[in-house]
């Protein structure tokens, strides 16, 4: 999880997709994910942020990006140019 100023970013990486969550107090979301306690996640419209209690997570944005992989001489290269070697 990265933090720049008060807004935080939480990056979740799966085999086929990457999810970038922006908001505040995201540590609680990270903890719920690690404990397998999270049943859903959604962006909260800005007009409702004032209704959320202090210390509770507020999600401003969720971006889902497909990870495209290319096979190149026994390794996979993702869209970011990160190479993962495969034992053949």
C-alpha positions in Angstrom: 0.0 0.0 0.0 1.4 3.4 -1.0 0.5 6.7 0.6 0.9 10.1 -1.0 -0.3 12.9 1.4 -3.6 11.9 3.0 -4.9 9.9 0.0 -3.7 6.3 -0.1 -3.4 3.7 -2.9 -3.9 0.0 -2.5 -2.8 -2.2 -5.4 -4.1 -5.8 -5.7 -2.5 -8.0 -8.4 -4.2 -11.1 -9.7 -3.1 -13.4 -12.6 -5.3 -11.7 -15.2 -6.1 -8.3 -13.6 -4.7 -5.5 -11.4 -6.9 -3.4 -9.2 -5.8 0.0 -7.9 -7.9 1.5 -5.1 -7.6 5.2 -4.1 -9.0 6.7 -1.0 -8.5 7.2 2.7 -7.9 4.7 5.6 -7.3 1.8 3.2 -5.3 -0.1 5.8 -8.6 -1.5 7.2 -9.5 -2.8 3.7 -6.1 -4.4 3.4 -6.6 -6.1 6.8 -10.1 -7.4 5.8 -8.7 -8.8 2.6 -5.8 -10.6 4.4 -8.3 -12.1 6.9 -10.7 -13.2 4.0 -13.4 -11.1 5.7 -14.2 -8.7 2.8 -17.5 -9.5 1.0 -17.6 -6.5 -1.3 -16.0 -3.2 -2.3 -17.3 -0.1 -4.0 -16.5 3.5 -4.7 -18.3 6.0 -2.5 -19.6 9.1 -4.2 -17.9 12.3 -2.8 -21.2 13.7 -1.6 -21.4 10.9 1.0 -17.9 11.2 2.4 -19.1 13.5 5.2 -21.4 10.7 6.5 -18.6 8.2 7.1 -17.2 8.1 10.6 -13.6 9.2 11.2 -11.2 6.3 10.9 -13.4 4.4 8.5 -12.3 3.7 4.9 -13.5 6.0 2.1 -12.9 4.7 -1.5 -12.6 7.5 -4.1 -11.7 5.4 -7.1 -11.3 1.8 -8.2 -9.4 1.1 -11.5 -9.3 -2.4 -12.9 -6.7 -3.1 -15.6 -6.3 -6.4 -17.6 -2.8 -7.8 -17.4 -1.8 -8.9 -20.9 1.0 -11.4 -21.0 3.3 -12.2 -23.9 5.3 -15.4 -24.1 8.9 -14.7 -25.0 11.6 -17.5 -24.9 10.4 -19.3 -21.8 9.2 -16.2 -19.8 6.1 -14.1 -19.6 6.3 -10.3 -20.0 3.3 -8.3 -18.7 2.1 -4.9 -19.9 4.5 -3.2 -17.5 7.5 -5.0 -19.0 7.9 -7.2 -15.9 9.4 -10.6 -16.9 8.4 -13.8 -15.1 10.5 -16.9 -15.9 8.8 -20.2 -16.5 10.4 -23.5 -15.8 9.9 -25.6 -18.9 
